[in-house]
Structures are given as C-alpha cells and as structure tokens.
Amino acid sequence: MAEISVRGVTLLPPEKVSAGTFRVLVPVMANDLAPLSRAGQAGDIVELRLDALETPNEPSICAALHKTREILGDSKPILATIRTAREGGLADLTPERYEQLCRAIISTGAADLIDVELSAGERCTSAIRDAARAAGVYTVFSSHDFDKTPPCAEMAERLCRMGAQGADIAKLAAMPHTPADAAALLEATAQAGAAMPGVPLITMSMGSIGAVTRICGAAFGCCAGFAAAGVTSAPGQPAAPLLRTALGNLSEMGL
C-alpha cells in the first residue's frame, strides 16, 4: 500500500514521509465529548478513546461514535480505540470480548480507522482486520510498552509482524528510561520502514525523555504522532499547537 487517504487526510509510508507531511492525531476520551470541537480544529485526525466509557459495551460505544461523528461532521477522520488494560488502557477485556466490541465499532460506520492491539492474538486481530476491510475501515495495529523499551531488533520485528499480518498502519509506543532507549525507538522505526516499505508507521517514545521522538519521527519514517488539545492519553504528548510549530520549523529546514 503506497499511502492511505481518508476524508482528505493522507498518511504516507516511511519512504515518502517528511515533516511537512506528518499528521497530528488528537485524542478525546469518550466519557467527555466536550473537547471534540477543539480537538477537531487542532488535529488532522481525532482519536476517540472508547475505553474511557463507564461501561464500554455495544450500545455505549455506538452512541459515543455516532455523537462524535455528528459533532465533527463529515470532513474529519476518526480513529476509534478501545485500549485494554493489558496495553495500558482502562478496559479489562478478554480477547474474545475485545473482538466483539471492535466489531461493534466497525458496524457503526462512524469510524474511519480502528486501533487493533497486537497482543489480542493473531486469531483475534485477523478477524477484526477482515471485518474492517469488508466495511472499508483502515486498521492501525498497535503495541505498547508502558514500563520499558524493548531491544531495537524486537521493536522492529514487532512492527514488521504487524505488516505481515495485514495491518494498514503499524503503531508502536515504548517507555524510555535513558536517551539511548529513545534513540533505539527511532532506529527500530527506520529498520521497519526499510524492511516493509509501503506500510505507514506511527511510533513514539513516551514521557519527557522520549518527547524528541514525537517531533523528529518523520525523519525516521514515522507518518503521524499524537498531540493534546487539553486532554492527554499517554505520557509526553505535546500540545498540538507546539507540535505543529516544531514540525513547521523542521519543514523549513528541509527535513
């Protein structure tokens, strides 16, 4: 896949990315949709975190997604995410229940992209991928390490495994403890991009140590990053205006 284009927003594969094409995703927690309009103005894509619902189930998920689409209108892409406890989220779900809720997300027709956790297992992720493809929804396979940064080779392999399993976009986040950890994340991004050109990548090193990776990731093949418009969903997310300013400066430098 050369690139992904949804509602006028294009996500490019590693070999085509630059600071000028880097896209900004802004998260909104589904238990409070008040920031939605501001998030829509600040970001290229709005991520709706459905695990924040008091009781994430089919009716509540569908209601939140339809309300989000109503508020944002037809021009803004929505990434729907139900982050499980095993990946640092709020929803304590078995893989089977997780699949059921992801199918409910897809069935609404309100989401353009859906986050699919690699840790759910290949049977589950394949089923979600197939349902998403049938409905014209793009899949963002994801993996998160909130305690550590795995070795560079392991992170690159994980991203490549997502591509091999049919992810439209591969996403990986890790928590650094040293600057070398943040550098390893960038190196893994570059390695994965070289190994599987054509698959857009979203990678980040979290927290203050990893903040630099959210700014310079495009130079290593990352096509998009998360920034805040009043609400953060992970440690180290910069404010969206600050990220856009930094990206603009890098773009002027030709990066």
MARGUNU-680270 format. One record per residue: residue in one letter; x, y, z of N, C-alpha, C in turn. Coordinates in steps of 0.001 Angstrom, whole numbers. Layout:
BEGIN
- romar  n_px  n_py  n_pz  ca_px  ca_py  ca_pz  c_px  c_py  c_pz
- A  X  Y  Z  X  Y  Z  X  Y  Z
...
END
This chain:
BEGIN
- romar  n_px  n_py  n_pz  ca_px  ca_py  ca_pz  c_px  c_py  c_pz
- M  850  -1192  0  0  0  0  885  1240  0
- A  747  2096  -1000  1606  3261  -1134  1257  4338  -117
- E  -10  4566  133  -437  5580  1084  -1890  5331  1454
- I  -2314  5974  2540  -3700  5869  2988  -4302  7266  2980
- S  -5424  7404  2346  -6096  8704  2301  -7523  8532  2795
- V  -7886  9313  3801  -9226  9223  4369  -9738  10622  4678
- R  -10888  10944  4104  -11518  12259  4289  -10525  13397  4044
- G  -9689  13231  3024  -8755  14275  2639  -7446  14305  3397
- V  -7264  13398  4366  -6024  13324  5137  -5228  12105  4653
- T  -3973  12336  4285  -3142  11270  3740  -2053  10881  4732
- L  -1920  9571  4942  -856  9018  5774  107  8282  4855
- L  1353  8713  4864  2326  8218  3900  3200  7107  4464
- P  3696  6226  3596  4641  5191  4025  5997  5804  4330
- P  6869  5066  5009  8137  5623  5507  8989  6307  4453
- E  9040  5744  3254  9919  6292  2229  9450  7626  1666
- K  8225  8045  2000  7681  9291  1463  7444  10364  2519
- V  7684  10036  3785  7332  10938  4878  8337  12087  5004
- S  7826  13243  5387  8661  14392  5762  7939  15154  6865
- A  8628  16134  7447  7982  16937  8492  6750  17649  7953
- G  6792  18007  6677  5666  18701  6086  4448  17834  5847
- T  4630  16506  5794  3502  15592  5577  3080  14880  6858
- F  3786  15140  7958  3496  14499  9242  2117  14924  9728
- R  1285  13957  10114  -82  14240  10536  -212  14201  12055
- V  -1112  15027  12572  -1310  15158  14016  -2631  14501  14413
- L  -2547  13553  15346  -3734  12902  15897  -3985  13455  17293
- V  -5227  13806  17575  -5581  14375  18872  -6585  13456  19570
- P  -6252  12974  20779  -7157  12071  21486  -8251  12798  22257
- V  -9411  12157  22313  -10529  12618  23145  -11069  11409  23885
- M  -11268  11545  25183  -11807  10454  25982  -13332  10436  25843
- A  -13886  9264  25561  -15297  9164  25183  -16264  9451  26323
- N  -15778  9514  27558  -16678  9849  28666  -16914  11345  28789
- D  -16197  12137  27982  -16383  13593  27979  -16101  14109  26570
- L  -17156  14354  25816  -17005  14769  24427  -16920  16284  24266
- A  -16889  17015  25375  -16831  18477  25293  -15621  18984  24503
- P  -14448  18338  24597  -13282  18847  23854  -13288  18495  22364
- L  -14324  17844  21860  -14288  17330  20496  -14072  18424  19446
- S  -14802  19506  19555  -14672  20563  18551  -13261  21130  18535
- R  -12692  21349  19716  -11325  21869  19802  -10336  20857  19244
- A  -10562  19571  19536  -9683  18531  19009  -9759  18471  17494
- G  -10966  18633  16962  -11129  18605  15515  -10409  19745  14827
- Q  -10358  20900  15486  -9652  22051  14928  -8147  21889  15047
- A  -7679  21236  16130  -6244  21138  16397  -5570  20007  15637
- G  -6320  18939  15341  -5695  17758  14755  -6166  17444  13360
- D  -5369  16661  12663  -5770  16157  11354  -6743  14994  11499
- I  -6545  14213  12579  -7374  13045  12878  -7726  13104  14363
- V  -8945  12772  14702  -9359  12689  16106  -9413  11224  16520
- E  -8720  10910  17614  -8816  9562  18189  -9849  9580  19309
- L  -10833  8707  19215  -11843  8581  20259  -11495  7377  21125
- R  -11146  7635  22387  -10763  6576  23324  -12004  6028  24025
- L  -12528  4937  23471  -13789  4371  23946  -13646  3599  25248
- D  -12416  3230  25626  -12234  2539  26902  -12502  3460  28084
- A  -12607  4773  27839  -12904  5719  28914  -14376  5716  29312
- L  -15227  5075  28528  -16643  4985  28878  -16813  4234  30201
- E  -17791  4640  30977  -18016  3993  32279  -18274  2505  32105
- T  -19068  2159  31111  -19322  758  30788  -19184  582  29281
- P  -17999  213  28814  -17824  30  27369  -18589  -1213  26888
- N  -19686  -999  26222  -20440  -2105  25637  -20975  -1648  24286
- E  -21666  -2546  23606  -22112  -2208  22254  -22966  -937  22206
- P  -23982  -795  23053  -24805  423  22978  -24030  1706  23289
- S  -23197  1676  24331  -22479  2897  24706  -21432  3274  23665
- I  -20779  2283  23076  -19776  2539  22041  -20439  3143  20801
- C  -21525  2544  20376  -22218  3044  19188  -22728  4469  19410
- A  -23279  4726  20585  -23801  6063  20878  -22679  7102  20866
- A  -21531  6764  21460  -20409  7700  21513  -19854  7983  20121
- L  -19750  6949  19299  -19226  7139  17948  -20170  7973  17084
- H  -21452  7689  17149  -22410  8453  16353  -22451  9914  16809
- K  -22356  10151  18113  -22342  11519  18617  -21077  12241  18172
- T  -19953  11527  18189  -18690  12117  17746  -18752  12510  16280
- R  -19302  11636  15457  -19417  11959  14033  -20359  13150  13822
- E  -21413  13198  14606  -22359  14311  14498  -21676  15639  14823
- I  -20849  15647  15863  -20175  16879  16284  -19088  17285  15294
- L  -18313  16312  14832  -17185  16618  13950  -17604  16861  12507
- G  -18741  16314  12116  -19154  16432  10730  -18466  15411  9849
- D  -18581  15589  8552  -18091  14582  7612  -16643  14779  7174
- S  -16023  15885  7543  -14698  16184  6993  -13535  15685  7839
- K  -13784  15272  9078  -12692  14910  9983  -12617  13395  10185
- P  -11464  12778  9903  -11314  11334  10152  -11358  11012  11643
- I  -11930  9848  11964  -11995  9370  13349  -11260  8041  13452
- L  -10323  7979  14404  -9678  6728  14788  -10340  6251  16067
- A  -10987  5099  16031  -11666  4550  17207  -10736  3577  17921
- T  -10575  3788  19230  -9663  2968  20031  -10363  2520  21300
- I  -10270  1233  21580  -10675  739  22895  -9451  67  23496
- R  -8717  841  24295  -7443  386  24831  -7680  -514  26043
- T  -7126  -1717  25983  -7341  -2671  27068  -6308  -2484  28179
- A  -6609  -3071  29328  -5715  -2952  30477  -4345  -3559  30183
- R  -4304  -4604  29364  -3004  -5229  29074  -2105  -4321  28238
- E  -2701  -3279  27637  -1925  -2329  26835  -1916  -937  27465
- G  -2196  -872  28765  -2149  404  29466  -3441  1194  29461
- G  -4543  587  28991  -5819  1275  28917  -6719  1022  30103
- L  -8001  1375  29945  -8954  1328  31048  -9924  152  30979
- A  -9951  -557  29852  -10936  -1629  29670  -10300  -2989  29947
- D  -10854  -3695  30918  -10362  -5035  31260  -11167  -6054  30458
- L  -10639  -6466  29318  -11386  -7295  28376  -10599  -8538  27989
- T  -11306  -9639  27807  -10691  -10807  27201  -10542  -10545  25701
- P  -9653  -11265  25032  -9549  -11095  23581  -10880  -11313  22861
- E  -11671  -12250  23346  -12959  -12532  22714  -13905  -11348  22845
- R  -13959  -10764  24034  -14836  -9610  24237  -14298  -8390  23483
- Y  -12995  -8270  23460  -12371  -7178  22712  -12752  -7254  21232
- E  -12722  -8440  20668  -13115  -8612  19265  -14575  -8214  19053
- Q  -15437  -8612  19970  -16852  -8273  19833  -17058  -6756  19808
- L  -16347  -6051  20691  -16519  -4602  20751  -15899  -3921  19529
- C  -14801  -4455  19027  -14216  -3902  17801  -15164  -4097  16617
- R  -15830  -5221  16575  -16823  -5437  15509  -17971  -4433  15627
- A  -18351  -4112  16872  -19397  -3117  17073  -18951  -1748  16571
- I  -17691  -1401  16830  -17135  -141  16331  -17234  -85  14813
- I  -16805  -1148  14173  -16802  -1203  12704  -18218  -1076  12157
- S  -19166  -1702  12834  -20543  -1745  12325  -21228  -383  12334
- T  -20720  568  13131  -21383  1870  13212  -21236  2671  11923
- G  -20157  2446  11190  -19892  3252  10002  -19398  4648  10325
- A  -19185  4945  11598  -18763  6283  12008  -17248  6426  12072
- A  -16528  5308  12241  -15076  5353  12363  -14423  5081  11007
- D  -13347  5809  10739  -12592  5614  9504  -11422  4672  9708
- L  -10899  4666  10936  -9781  3797  11297  -10090  3167  12645
- I  -9539  1971  12871  -9723  1309  14154  -8389  791  14661
- D  -8127  1021  15944  -6926  511  16595  -7127  -970  16919
- V  -6144  -1792  16571  -6220  -3239  16800  -4969  -3667  17557
- E  -5137  -4111  18784  -3991  -4450  19624  -3375  -5781  19220
- L  -2093  -5751  18933  -1379  -6956  18519  -1436  -8031  19596
- S  -1461  -7621  20857  -1440  -8577  21966  -2725  -9379  22090
- A  -3768  -9010  21362  -5008  -9786  21400  -4838  -11160  20763
- G  -3782  -11342  19992  -3526  -12639  19363  -3930  -12637  17903
- E  -3239  -13449  17114  -3426  -13390  15665  -4828  -13798  15237
- R  -5455  -14755  15914  -6818  -15125  15515  -7746  -13936  15654
- C  -7635  -13221  16775  -8495  -12079  17041  -8191  -10924  16082
- T  -6926  -10601  15927  -6568  -9468  15072  -6928  -9731  13617
- S  -6794  -10975  13175  -7162  -11313  11798  -8659  -11158  11572
- A  -9448  -11567  12565  -10901  -11448  12441  -11318  -9973  12377
- I  -10704  -9142  13216  -11018  -7713  13200  -10564  -7090  11887
- R  -9369  -7465  11440  -8853  -6945  10163  -9798  -7258  9015
- D  -10282  -8493  8956  -11167  -8888  7854  -12494  -8143  7914
- A  -13023  -7971  9127  -14288  -7238  9271  -14100  -5776  8881
- A  -12960  -5201  9263  -12687  -3805  8919  -12545  -3630  7410
- R  -11824  -4531  6771  -11648  -4440  5320  -12984  -4506  4592
- A  -13832  -5396  5053  -15144  -5539  4407  -15976  -4275  4535
- A  -15722  -3508  5585  -16502  -2292  5829  -15790  -1026  5349
- G  -14594  -1176  4783  -13857  -14  4315  -13216  796  5421
- V  -12901  134  6544  -12261  789  7685  -10797  376  7730
- Y  -9894  1331  7900  -8467  1032  7967  -8080  552  9362
- T  -7115  -364  9427  -6662  -909  10706  -5315  -326  11096
- V  -5216  72  12372  -3960  517  12966  -3565  -541  14002
- F  -2737  -1496  13604  -2263  -2482  14570  -1318  -1771  15540
- S  -1446  -2082  16838  -690  -1321  17835  -81  -2221  18899
- S  994  -1712  19494  1661  -2395  20599  2261  -1344  21515
- H  2105  -1530  22834  2538  -529  23806  3322  -1176  24941
- D  4454  -590  25278  5235  -990  26451  5320  224  27368
- F  4506  245  28432  4482  1392  29327  5548  1311  30420
- D  6238  187  30526  7244  14  31579  8670  129  31070
- K  8887  -154  29797  10258  -261  29303  10310  -30  27805
- T  11537  -7  27293  11776  -6  25859  12437  -1326  25486
- P  11785  -2164  24700  12395  -3422  24284  13634  -3164  23426
- P  14447  -4183  23203  15593  -4018  22304  15148  -3576  20916
- C  16013  -2850  20240  15694  -2304  18927  15205  -3383  17971
- A  15901  -4515  17922  15528  -5580  16989  14139  -6110  17287
- E  13796  -6191  18577  12465  -6678  18949  11375  -5710  18512
- M  11619  -4416  18663  10624  -3438  18247  10448  -3443  16733
- A  11545  -3523  16002  11451  -3573  14543  10705  -4820  14096
- E  10982  -5953  14744  10300  -7201  14400  8815  -7110  14682
- R  8457  -6447  15771  7046  -6316  16125  6296  -5494  15076
- L  6908  -4403  14636  6294  -3591  13587  6162  -4385  12285
- C  7198  -5128  11941  7143  -5931  10711  6105  -7041  10809
- R  5913  -7576  12015  4896  -8606  12200  3501  -8029  11962
- M  3293  -6789  12390  2005  -6134  12124  1764  -6029  10625
- G  2789  -5618  9898  2649  -5521  8453  2377  -6865  7815
- A  3066  -7897  8295  2888  -9241  7749  1481  -9774  8011
- Q  867  -9320  9112  -479  -9773  9450  -1560  -8916  8798
- G  -1160  -7980  7955  -2140  -7237  7178  -2567  -5909  7727
- A  -1790  -5337  8658  -2133  -4014  9171  -2029  -2979  8062
- D  -2967  -2052  8034  -2851  -922  7117  -1812  66  7623
- I  -1742  213  8950  -772  1081  9617  -234  312  10814
- A  1065  430  11083  1680  -238  12233  2105  812  13252
- K  1704  606  14520  1970  1592  15571  2658  926  16756
- L  3685  1597  17293  4384  1076  18460  4782  2226  19366
- A  4558  2048  20673  4957  3032  21676  5702  2323  22794
- A  6730  2975  23319  7524  2372  24385  7955  3441  25381
- M  8204  3015  26623  8618  3938  27673  10136  3897  27826
- P  10812  5024  27639  12260  5039  27776  12693  5299  29219
- H  13873  4799  29558  14495  5129  30841  15800  5878  30648
- T  16302  5867  29425  17528  6581  29086  17372  7188  27694
- P  18190  8187  27356  18160  8704  25991  18439  7626  24944
- A  19241  6632  25308  19529  5542  24373  18262  4764  24022
- D  17327  4672  24958  16060  3998  24672  15285  4752  23597
- A  15241  6082  23710  14544  6885  22708  15209  6733  21341
- A  16539  6701  21342  17268  6510  20084  16977  5141  19488
- A  16834  4128  20340  16536  2774  19857  15171  2722  19182
- L  14204  3473  19719  12876  3519  19109  12952  4104  17701
- L  13720  5166  17552  13875  5771  16227  14582  4822  15267
- E  15603  4140  15764  16318  3174  14919  15397  2036  14496
- A  14577  1549  15417  13627  481  15078  12637  944  14017
- T  12218  2193  14107  11315  2760  13099  11977  2737  11727
- A  13228  3183  11669  13949  3206  10404  14149  1802  9850
- Q  14470  849  10727  14668  -527  10278  13382  -1132  9734
- A  12283  -910  10433  10997  -1452  9979  10585  -813  8663
- G  10817  477  8527  10468  1155  7289  11249  630  6102
- A  12513  318  6332  13338  -234  5255  12923  -1656  4904
- A  12465  -2395  5920  12114  -3804  5697  10754  -3964  5044
- M  9848  -3025  5272  8498  -3139  4695  8021  -1796  4166
- P  8651  -1296  3116  8184  -50  2514  6745  -197  2042
- G  6009  868  2157  4611  815  1741  3646  719  2895
- V  4127  438  4123  3249  366  5294  3503  1586  6171
- P  2554  2505  6301  2748  3679  7170  3015  3255  8614
- L  3902  4009  9276  4298  3706  10646  3967  4869  11568
- I  3517  4547  12774  3348  5538  13837  4101  5001  15050
- T  5170  5688  15442  5969  5223  16578  6277  6397  17490
- M  6483  6090  18766  6826  7145  19707  7458  6551  20947
- S  8399  7302  21504  8954  7036  22813  8248  7983  23769
- M  7741  7467  24876  6858  8240  25743  7628  9019  26809
- G  6899  9851  27553  7474  10600  28648  8381  11726  28187
- S  9010  12409  29155  9859  13548  28830  11108  13130  28068
- I  11665  11964  28395  12867  11503  27699  12570  11252  26226
- G  11377  10751  25946  11039  10406  24567  10382  11511  23781
- A  10204  12702  24386  9465  13776  23717  10062  14127  22362
- V  11379  14056  22252  12032  14422  20986  11573  13530  19834
- T  11234  12268  20127  10823  11355  19053  9486  11760  18459
- R  8672  12492  19217  7373  12943  18718  7528  14117  17749
- I  8694  14739  17788  8947  15894  16926  9712  15494  15670
- C  10721  14638  15846  11614  14323  14729  11314  12972  14090
- G  10225  12316  14484  9945  10971  13987  9865  10867  12480
- A  9397  11921  11818  9248  11876  10358  10573  11603  9671
- A  11666  12076  10256  12982  11863  9658  13373  10388  9654
- F  12690  9580  10464  12996  8160  10563  11898  7288  9954
- G  10858  7933  9382  9819  7183  8689  8470  7166  9348
- C  8310  7873  10478  7011  7928  11169  6103  8928  10469
- C  4854  8535  10197  3962  9380  9394  3050  10264  10215
- A  2910  10006  11519  1949  10757  12328  2290  10609  13795
- G  1772  11530  14609  2003  11463  16038  831  12053  16803
- F  805  11774  18097  -295  12210  18952  72  13491  19687
- A  -877  14405  19756  -691  15653  20479  -1985  15999  21190
- A  -1880  16836  22201  -3021  17106  23071  -3706  18424  22725
- A  -5020  18410  22894  -5815  19641  22829  -6598  19725  24133
- G  -5862  19775  25234  -6462  19835  26557  -6501  18503  27275
- V  -6466  17387  26535  -6527  16056  27132  -5385  15224  26576
- T  -4644  14542  27457  -3592  13632  27005  -4024  12198  27245
- S  -3567  11293  26390  -3904  9878  26546  -2682  9023  26832
- A  -1499  9639  26861  -259  8922  27162  780  9936  27626
- P  1773  9501  28414  2768  10443  28926  3606  11069  27810
- G  3815  12392  27903  4722  13060  26986  4085  13671  25752
- Q  2764  13587  25627  2126  14185  24448  2238  15704  24511
- P  2785  16339  23471  2874  17799  23461  1531  18425  23111
- A  1400  19685  23386  211  20414  22929  251  20485  21408
- A  -897  20311  20791  -955  20267  19328  -350  21504  18665
- P  -626  22726  19149  -17  23894  18501  1501  23886  18572
- L  2058  23417  19700  3510  23364  19830  4110  22358  18854
- L  3448  21214  18706  3951  20215  17762  3901  20746  16339
- R  2833  21423  15990  2730  21964  14627  3807  23018  14374
- T  4099  23836  15375  5159  24832  15212  6506  24164  14991
- A  6790  23125  15786  8061  22415  15642  8164  21747  14276
- L  7072  21136  13818  7073  20491  12509  7273  21514  11399
- G  6658  22684  11563  6825  23733  10568  8268  24191  10473
- N  8934  24318  11626  10335  24710  11619  11211  23648  10962
- L  10936  22395  11250  11712  21311  10615  11473  21283  9110
- S  10238  21529  8712  9929  21534  7285  10687  22645  6566
- E  10798  23811  7207  11546  24917  6611  13026  24578  6478
- M  13509  23674  7344  14908  23240  7260  15103  22152  6217
- G  13997  21733  5596  14083  20716  4565  14043  19283  5054
- L  13606  19092  6312  13570  17747  6895  12194  17105  6706
END
